[in-house]
Amino acid sequence: MGVGLVLDGEVEIDGKYTGGHVRPENKAEDRVDRRLKQNRSPDRLCALAIRQRGFLGQTFTRVIRLQEEAFLLQALGMFQSACGYSD
């Protein structure tokens, strides 16, 4: 899985989760904790953007399903000397 783009310097990382809404049950005693992984919808996706700061900064974007993939893409797309910022 080659990235083909390597960012250096100051790099910003941000993602937006979308889709996968799980409707809560009407009765409180029937509801599950939707924050837990096993209770989330499998349709949930994350749009990940890794952007190099500066005038000619480049942007690397991907749609991913798992948060673990974000860490892998970050490691593949940045030099060791790069300084990453995220929220």
DOMIRO-179123 format. One line per field, with one value per residue (C-alpha): residue in three letters; x, y, z; residue number from 1. Coordinates in pm, 1 decimal, always signed. Example, Ala and Ser with C-alpha at 12.3 -4.5 7.8 and 13.67 -1.06 7.14 Angstrom:
! DOMIRO-179123
residu = [Ala/Ser]
x = [+1230.0/+1367.0]
y = [-450.0/-106.0]
z = [+780.0/+714.0]
num = [1/2]
This chain:
! DOMIRO-179123
residu = [Met/Gly/Val/Gly/Leu/Val/Leu/Asp/Gly/Glu/Val/Glu/Ile/Asp/Gly/Lys/Tyr/Thr/Gly/Gly/His/Val/Arg/Pro/Glu/Asn/Lys/Ala/Glu/Asp/Arg/Val/Asp/Arg/Arg/Leu/Lys/Gln/Asn/Arg/Ser/Pro/Asp/Arg/Leu/Cys/Ala/Leu/Ala/Ile/Arg/Gln/Arg/Gly/Phe/Leu/Gly/Gln/Thr/Phe/Thr/Arg/Val/Ile/Arg/Leu/Gln/Glu/Glu/Ala/Phe/Leu/Leu/Gln/Ala/Leu/Gly/Met/Phe/Gln/Ser/Ala/Cys/Gly/Tyr/Ser/Asp]
x = [+0.0/+221.5/+126.4/+329.2/+336.9/+565.9/+505.3/+770.9/+790.4/+474.9/+191.7/-173.1/-385.6/-765.1/-1049.3/-1426.7/-1644.6/-1963.2/-2245.7/-2327.7/-2594.3/-2744.2/-3094.5/-3142.4/-3424.8/-3732.0/-3712.5/-3407.8/-3360.9/-3338.1/-3067.0/-2705.0/-2392.7/-2339.6/-1985.8/-1862.3/-1709.7/-1941.5/-2249.7/-2141.8/-2266.5/-2031.3/-2119.4/-1920.5/-1639.7/-1368.2/-1246.9/-882.2/-678.4/-304.3/-191.6/+153.1/+161.0/+308.5/+255.1/+295.4/+163.1/+34.2/-270.8/-311.7/-669.1/-817.8/-1146.4/-1085.5/-1296.7/-1071.2/-882.9/-578.6/-551.5/-508.1/-193.9/-51.1/-122.4/+31.9/+350.1/+372.7/+297.1/+538.0/+914.4/+1060.1/+1160.1/+800.8/+610.7/+246.1/-43.6/-389.7/-694.2]
y = [+0.0/+281.0/+637.2/+804.4/+1139.0/+1219.0/+1533.9/+1719.6/+2016.6/+2108.1/+1868.4/+1894.4/+1581.1/+1592.1/+1349.7/+1359.9/+1062.6/+1027.2/+779.1/+481.6/+633.5/+382.8/+476.7/+452.3/+240.3/+420.1/+270.6/+367.5/+16.2/-125.2/+119.0/+16.7/+230.2/+345.3/+464.1/+105.6/-52.7/-356.3/-127.9/+98.7/+65.8/-99.7/+176.8/+437.8/+598.0/+855.0/+1110.0/+1167.4/+1467.1/+1511.9/+1860.1/+2013.5/+2373.0/+2644.7/+2827.3/+2519.3/+2271.0/+1942.2/+1753.1/+1377.4/+1249.6/+903.7/+749.9/+485.1/+249.9/+184.6/+427.5/+197.7/+268.8/+640.1/+572.7/+359.8/+626.4/+891.7/+687.3/+619.4/+975.1/+1174.6/+1202.4/+1128.9/+1497.6/+1614.3/+1767.2/+1652.3/+1853.2/+1711.3/+1787.0]
z = [+0.0/-123.7/-56.0/-331.5/-148.3/+142.8/+347.1/+545.9/+783.0/+974.2/+890.4/+1002.3/+1039.8/+1063.4/+1012.9/+996.2/+1083.1/+882.9/+838.9/+1049.8/+1272.3/+1515.2/+1622.5/+2000.5/+2137.3/+2272.5/+2621.4/+2824.5/+2961.8/+2605.5/+2491.4/+2437.0/+2471.4/+2111.4/+2190.1/+2221.8/+1913.2/+1907.5/+1913.5/+1625.6/+1271.8/+1019.6/+771.2/+966.5/+760.8/+825.9/+572.5/+666.4/+546.2/+601.5/+489.9/+473.5/+597.2/+381.7/+53.8/-167.0/+87.0/-46.3/+77.6/+113.5/+156.1/+207.6/+319.9/+584.7/+796.4/+1096.5/+1317.7/+1304.2/+931.2/+1010.5/+1212.7/+931.4/+668.7/+891.1/+928.9/+554.3/+443.3/+663.8/+701.1/+1044.8/+1071.0/+1011.7/+1302.8/+1309.2/+1455.3/+1515.7/+1725.6]
num = [1/2/3/4/5/6/7/8/9/10/11/12/13/14/15/16/17/18/19/20/21/22/23/24/25/26/27/28/29/30/31/32/33/34/35/36/37/38/39/40/41/42/43/44/45/46/47/48/49/50/51/52/53/54/55/56/57/58/59/60/61/62/63/64/65/66/67/68/69/70/71/72/73/74/75/76/77/78/79/80/81/82/83/84/85/86/87]
